[in-house]
Amino acid sequence: MAARGVAVVGVASTENPACVHGPTVVFERFLQDGSTRRFYACAACRDRKDCAFFLWADQTLSHTKRRLWADLYTAAWSKIPHRERYKKLKAVRRAAAGDRVYCKTCCVLLLASERESHLSCSLTTPLTDTQLAQPSTFLPPKENAKVEAQYLFSARSVEVLVGLVKCVGASGVLCVGAPRIHEALTSTPALRMASLLMDIDDRYCSFFPPESFLHYNMFNHHLFGGTAAHDTYLSFLTANEKLVLVSDPPFGGRMELLAHTLHTIEADWRTAAALDPQATLPVFLVFPYFLEAQVVASLPTLAMMDYQVDYDNHPIYSKGPKGMKHGSAVRVFTNQPLHALPLPGEEGYRWCEPCRRWVHHANAHCEVCRACTSKDGRTYKHCDECERCVKPAWVHCATCGGCRPPDHQCSTLPLGCYTCGDLDHKHLACPKRKRSVSSRESKKKKRKKGSKESAIPGSLPDERHRDLDILAQLVDGK
């Protein structure tokens, strides 16, 4: 039966089964007949082609399969310890720029004399001191939007974001998925701010020491380096009472999971630095304006700034002919007072006295709404019937009861619970939800229908699961 939606119902826990990206998360699938069923899946990957782990919550992962997944975890990441990978950087730095080589295929630094064993690989050479200090300038970005989504801030956006961090008076910055910020801080000693990069891209192990970089999954707060990495993480929190967190997560990630991670980091910081239980960790979260509702729903203390964040390698969130007409759709969300965070006037930002914050020049103040209401870089117009400001091209539709695009299709269906249709709650809180279908009941239904499972896997994930089942049976001697 087709699913009508999937929701996160449980965060990652060390008690959950683990995939190659760390502990999995509990999701709930909503079926068309109103029934639900929970399952474990990867916290980082939305597509099972990227991580094939899947387990119904009412099933048990056998000891053999658990061991097989543990072996896959070990094989997925570099077998060379972080410290050893970083030691290679010292030898490379002593060599001339023309003798420095990076193998993009094997993800290792080399000397010119070692090129013979990498003749079939893709190599980058020469490498300057600046490139070694800022590896994101030459490392090929990982652009899988469903996993890493490694888009890199432009130089100007880095400058503005670092300026915002300085305004808060930070002594240390926790860069969660923000390598360009980390590079700017570590390569500029005059800023006098310590930095710790936590990122899922383990290639940075070759360029930053274990005290400065931790291989990390932000969607389940998993540190791949184990106890040593956790100790480094806590030591950094302890040493920086004036800590600021800057995060640039994949836009397709689940905000509920990211919010839980940010709350966990804040709680760890309070404990490690022996702070008041009510102390607030300053946060700068980079996310698109059109996902503001999801951000505020999970992190209600955050407010959206008007600053448009640009990327060097994003197809549309960048300046240039391919960029968006009205500027990038990416914004900065923060829990800091907006009046204390100035934005660059030379880029078209101005101070709005009634709103007491810096806004984009196109964001006109509405005297009726008593706010600067624009979200997307255009000047909004006020609709008296809707009693709010809307996008300039929208028109008021009497059928829909609100402003819509001129070419929209009218719909009178209100939003609410898609299980029972009531408007006072969502499907998660629906009292008419059917109990979860167990695997045993599901198999009985299939037998009654006389359906037979195909011996040929229908997809790559199915094939991987079939192979694991066969291997598990061989190990168990069945």
C-alpha positions in Angstrom: 0.0 0.0 0.0 1.3 3.4 -0.9 2.5 5.7 1.8 1.0 9.2 2.4 3.8 10.6 4.4 6.8 9.9 6.7 7.5 11.6 10.0 10.4 11.5 12.5 9.1 10.0 15.7 12.4 9.2 17.5 15.9 10.7 17.5 19.1 8.8 17.0 20.2 6.7 20.0 23.1 4.5 20.7 20.5 1.8 21.5 19.2 2.0 17.9 20.8 -0.2 15.2 23.6 1.5 13.3 24.4 2.0 9.7 27.7 3.3 8.2 26.7 6.8 9.2 26.1 6.0 12.9 23.0 5.3 14.9 19.8 5.2 12.9 16.6 7.2 13.5 13.0 6.0 14.0 10.5 7.1 11.3 6.8 6.5 11.0 5.2 5.8 7.6 1.5 6.8 7.1 -0.5 4.6 4.8 -3.6 5.5 2.8 -5.9 3.4 5.0 -4.9 5.5 8.0 -2.6 2.8 9.5 1.0 3.5 10.4 4.3 1.6 10.7 7.6 2.6 12.2 11.0 1.8 10.9 14.7 2.5 11.4 16.6 4.3 8.6 19.8 6.3 8.1 19.8 9.7 9.8 22.0 11.3 7.1 20.7 9.9 3.8 17.2 10.4 2.4 17.7 8.0 -0.4 18.2 4.2 0.2 20.5 4.2 -2.9 23.0 6.2 -0.7 22.5 4.1 2.5 20.5 0.9 2.2 19.8 0.4 5.9 16.2 -0.3 6.6 14.6 -2.2 9.5 11.0 -2.3 10.6 10.8 -1.3 14.2 8.9 -4.4 15.2 11.6 -6.6 13.8 14.9 -7.6 15.4 18.3 -7.1 13.8 20.1 -10.4 14.2 23.5 -10.6 15.8 25.0 -11.7 12.5 23.5 -8.8 10.5 24.5 -6.4 13.2 28.1 -7.6 12.9 27.9 -7.3 9.1 26.8 -3.7 9.3 29.6 -3.0 11.8 32.1 -4.4 9.3 30.6 -2.2 6.6 31.0 0.8 8.9 34.7 0.0 9.4 35.2 -0.5 5.7 33.4 2.7 4.7 35.9 5.0 6.3 39.7 5.4 6.1 41.7 2.8 8.0 44.5 5.3 8.5 44.2 7.0 11.9 43.5 10.8 11.8 46.8 11.6 13.4 48.8 9.6 10.8 46.9 11.3 7.9 47.7 14.7 9.4 51.4 13.9 9.8 51.7 13.6 6.1 50.8 17.3 5.8 54.0 18.3 7.6 56.2 16.4 5.1 54.2 17.9 2.2 54.6 21.4 3.6 58.4 21.1 3.6 58.4 20.3 -0.1 58.2 22.9 -2.9 54.7 23.8 -4.3 55.5 21.8 -7.5 56.3 18.7 -5.5 53.1 18.7 -3.6 50.3 16.4 -4.9 46.8 15.6 -3.8 45.2 12.4 -5.1 41.5 13.1 -5.6 40.9 9.4 -6.2 42.5 8.0 -3.0 41.9 11.3 -1.0 45.5 11.4 0.2 48.4 13.9 0.1 51.5 12.8 -1.8 55.0 13.9 -2.6 56.1 14.1 -6.2 58.3 11.0 -5.6 55.1 9.0 -4.8 53.2 9.7 -8.0 54.3 6.4 -9.6 51.8 4.4 -7.5 48.9 6.8 -8.5 49.4 7.0 -12.3 45.8 6.0 -13.0 44.4 8.4 -10.4 43.2 12.0 -10.7 45.9 14.3 -9.2 46.0 17.9 -8.2 49.4 19.7 -8.3 51.0 22.1 -7.6 49.6 23.1 -4.1 50.4 26.4 -2.5 50.6 27.2 1.2 47.2 29.0 0.9 45.6 25.9 -0.6 46.9 23.6 2.1 45.5 26.0 4.7 42.2 26.3 2.9 41.6 22.8 1.3 38.0 23.6 0.3 39.5 25.8 -2.5 40.8 22.8 -4.4 39.0 19.7 -3.0 36.2 18.6 -5.4 32.9 19.4 -3.6 30.6 16.5 -2.8 27.4 17.7 -4.3 24.9 14.9 -3.5 22.0 17.0 -2.3 20.6 14.1 -0.3 23.7 13.4 1.7 26.5 15.9 1.9 25.2 18.8 -0.2 28.7 20.4 0.0 28.2 23.9 -1.2 30.8 26.4 -0.2 30.3 30.0 1.0 31.6 32.8 -1.3 34.5 34.9 0.0 32.2 37.8 0.7 29.7 35.7 2.6 32.5 34.3 4.7 33.6 37.8 5.5 30.1 38.8 6.6 29.5 35.7 8.7 32.8 36.1 10.4 31.9 39.7 11.1 28.6 38.6 12.7 30.5 36.1 14.9 32.8 38.9 16.0 29.8 41.1 16.9 28.8 38.4 19.4 32.2 38.5 21.1 33.0 34.9 20.5 36.2 33.3 21.9 35.6 30.0 20.0 33.5 28.9 17.1 32.0 25.5 16.6 31.7 25.1 12.8 29.1 22.4 12.1 29.3 21.7 8.4 30.9 25.1 7.7 34.4 24.4 6.5 34.9 27.8 4.9 34.3 29.6 8.2 36.8 27.2 9.9 39.4 27.9 7.3 39.0 31.7 7.6 39.4 31.5 11.4 42.3 29.1 11.5 44.2 31.0 8.8 43.7 34.4 10.4 45.4 34.4 13.8 44.5 38.1 14.2 40.9 37.2 14.7 41.9 35.5 18.0 39.1 33.0 17.8 39.5 29.2 18.3 37.7 27.0 15.9 36.6 23.4 15.8 35.2 22.0 12.5 32.7 19.1 12.7 31.9 17.7 9.3 30.9 14.5 7.6 33.6 14.9 5.0 36.6 13.0 6.4 39.0 14.3 3.7 39.7 17.2 6.1 41.6 14.8 8.3 44.5 15.3 5.9 44.6 19.0 6.5 43.5 19.7 10.1 44.8 18.0 13.3 42.4 15.9 15.6 42.2 18.9 17.9 40.8 21.1 15.1 38.6 18.7 13.0 36.2 15.9 14.0 34.5 13.6 11.5 30.9 14.1 12.4 27.3 13.4 11.4 25.1 16.4 12.4 21.8 14.5 12.0 22.5 12.0 14.8 25.3 13.8 16.7 27.6 10.9 15.9 31.4 11.4 16.3 33.2 8.8 14.1 36.4 9.1 16.1 34.9 7.5 19.2 35.9 8.3 22.8 39.0 10.4 21.7 36.8 12.6 19.4 34.2 13.0 22.1 36.9 14.1 24.6 38.2 16.7 22.1 34.6 17.9 21.6 34.0 18.4 25.3 37.4 20.0 25.8 36.6 22.6 23.2 33.3 23.4 24.9 35.0 23.6 28.3 37.6 26.0 27.0 35.2 28.4 25.3 32.6 30.0 27.6 31.9 32.5 24.9 31.1 29.9 22.2 29.2 30.5 19.0 27.8 27.8 16.7 27.8 28.3 12.9 26.0 25.6 10.9 25.4 25.2 7.2 23.4 21.9 6.9 22.1 20.2 3.8 18.8 21.9 3.0 17.1 18.5 2.4 17.9 17.2 5.9 15.3 16.7 8.6 15.0 19.9 10.7 13.7 17.9 13.7 17.0 15.9 13.8 19.1 19.0 13.4 17.2 20.8 16.1 17.8 18.0 18.5 21.5 18.1 17.7 21.7 21.8 18.4 19.8 21.4 21.7 22.2 18.6 22.6 25.3 20.7 21.9 23.9 23.6 23.9 23.2 21.3 26.9 26.8 19.8 26.6 28.2 23.4 26.5 26.4 24.4 29.6 27.6 21.4 31.5 31.2 21.5 30.2 31.7 25.2 30.8 29.8 25.1 34.1 27.2 27.7 33.0 23.8 28.6 34.2 21.1 26.1 33.1 19.4 28.9 31.3 22.5 30.1 29.3 21.8 30.5 25.6 24.3 29.3 23.0 24.6 31.8 20.2 23.6 30.2 16.9 23.9 31.2 13.3 22.1 28.7 11.1 22.2 29.0 7.3 19.0 27.9 5.6 16.7 29.0 2.7 14.0 31.6 3.5 11.2 29.4 2.1 11.9 26.8 4.8 11.5 29.4 7.6 8.3 27.7 8.9 10.2 24.4 9.4 13.1 26.2 11.1 10.9 28.2 13.5 8.7 25.2 14.3 11.7 23.2 15.5 13.8 26.1 16.8 11.4 28.8 17.9 14.1 31.0 19.4 15.6 31.7 15.9 14.7 34.7 13.8 15.6 35.2 10.1 18.0 37.9 9.1 17.7 39.6 5.6 21.3 38.8 4.6 21.5 36.8 1.3 24.2 34.1 1.6 26.0 33.3 -1.6 27.9 30.1 -2.6 30.8 29.7 -5.0 29.6 26.4 -6.4 25.8 26.4 -6.1 23.9 26.5 -9.4 21.5 29.2 -8.4 22.4 30.5 -4.9 25.3 32.5 -6.2 26.0 35.8 -8.0 26.3 35.9 -11.7 24.1 35.2 -14.8 22.9 31.8 -13.4 22.0 33.2 -10.0 18.5 34.0 -8.9 17.1 37.3 -10.3 16.4 38.8 -6.8 19.4 37.4 -5.1 20.1 34.2 -3.2 17.3 32.5 -1.3 19.6 31.5 1.5 19.4 33.4 4.8 20.9 33.4 8.3 18.8 32.4 11.2 20.0 33.4 14.7 18.9 33.6 18.3 20.9 36.9 18.8 19.2 40.4 18.9 18.9 41.5 15.3 19.6 45.1 16.2 23.1 44.2 17.3 24.0 42.5 14.0 24.8 45.1 11.3 24.8 44.2 7.6 27.0 45.8 4.9 25.5 49.0 3.5 27.7 48.7 0.4 25.7 45.6 -0.6 22.3 47.4 -0.3 21.3 46.8 3.3 19.9 49.6 5.4 18.8 50.2 9.0 15.0 50.2 9.6 14.3 52.3 12.7 10.7 51.0 13.3 11.8 47.4 13.1 15.1 48.0 14.9 17.1 45.8 12.5 19.1 45.8 9.3 17.1 44.9 6.1 17.6 44.5 2.4 17.0 47.7 0.4 14.0 46.1 -1.4 12.4 45.2 1.9 10.1 48.2 2.3 8.5 48.9 5.7 4.7 48.3 5.7 2.9 50.8 7.9 -0.1 48.6 8.2 1.8 45.4 9.2 4.3 47.5 11.1 7.1 45.4 9.8 9.5 44.9 6.9 7.7 41.9 5.4 9.7 40.9 2.3 11.2 37.4 2.3 12.6 36.8 -1.2 14.4 40.0 -2.2 11.4 41.8 -3.8 9.2 44.6 -2.4 6.0 43.0 -1.1 2.6 44.7 -1.4 -0.1 44.8 1.3 -3.5 43.0 0.7 -6.3 44.6 2.7 -8.5 41.5 2.3 -5.7 39.1 3.5 -4.6 41.7 6.1 -1.0 40.9 5.3 1.7 41.6 2.7 2.1 39.3 -0.2 4.4 38.8 -3.2 4.1 41.7 -5.8 2.8 39.4 -8.6 0.1 37.7 -6.5 -3.6 38.5 -6.8 -6.4 38.0 -4.4 -8.5 34.9 -5.2 -12.1 34.9 -3.7 -12.4 31.1 -4.3 -9.2 30.3 -2.4 -9.8 33.0 0.1 -6.4 34.4 -0.2 -3.7 35.8 -2.5 -2.2 33.3 -5.0 -0.1 33.4 -8.2 -2.1 34.6 -11.2 -1.8 31.2 -12.9 -2.7 29.1 -9.9 -5.4 26.3 -9.8 -8.1 27.1 -7.2 -8.6 24.6 -4.4 -11.0 24.8 -1.6 -9.5 21.9 0.3 -8.2 23.3 3.7 -5.1 22.0 5.3 -5.5 19.7 8.2 -5.2 16.0 9.1 -5.1 13.8 6.0 -6.2 10.8 8.0 -9.6 12.0 9.1 -9.9 15.5 7.5 -10.3 17.5 10.7 -8.7 20.9 10.8 -7.8 21.1 14.5 -4.9 18.7 14.4 -2.3 17.0 12.2 -2.0 13.4 11.3 0.6 12.7 14.1 -2.0 13.6 16.7 -5.0 12.0 15.0 -7.1 9.9 17.4 -8.3 7.8 14.5 -4.9 6.5 13.5 -4.8 2.8 13.2 -2.2 0.8 15.2 1.0 0.0 13.5 1.0 -3.0 11.2 3.4 -5.7 12.5 5.6 -7.6 10.2 3.8 -10.9 11.1 0.4 -9.4 10.1 1.8 -8.0 7.0 3.2 -11.5 6.0 -0.2 -13.1 6.7 -1.9 -10.6 4.4 0.5 -11.4 1.6 0.0 -15.1 2.0 -3.8 -14.7 1.9 -3.5 -12.7 -1.3 -1.3 -15.5 -2.7 1.4 -13.1 -3.7 4.9 -14.3 -4.2 8.0 -12.3 -3.8 10.1 -12.0 -6.9 13.4 -13.8 -6.8 14.9 -10.9 -8.7 15.6 -7.8 -6.6 13.7 -4.7 -7.8 16.3 -2.2 -6.8 19.9 -1.8 -5.6 18.8 -1.5 -1.9 16.8 -4.7 -2.3 19.8 -6.5 -3.8 22.0 -5.3 -0.9 19.5 -6.6 1.6 19.2 -10.0 -0.2 23.0 -10.3 -0.2 23.1 -9.6 3.5 20.4 -12.2 4.2 22.3 -14.8 2.2 25.6 -13.9 3.9 24.0 -14.0 7.3 22.6 -17.5 6.6 26.0 -18.7 5.5 27.7 -17.4 8.6 25.0 -19.0 10.8 25.5 -22.3 8.9 21.9 -22.5 7.7 
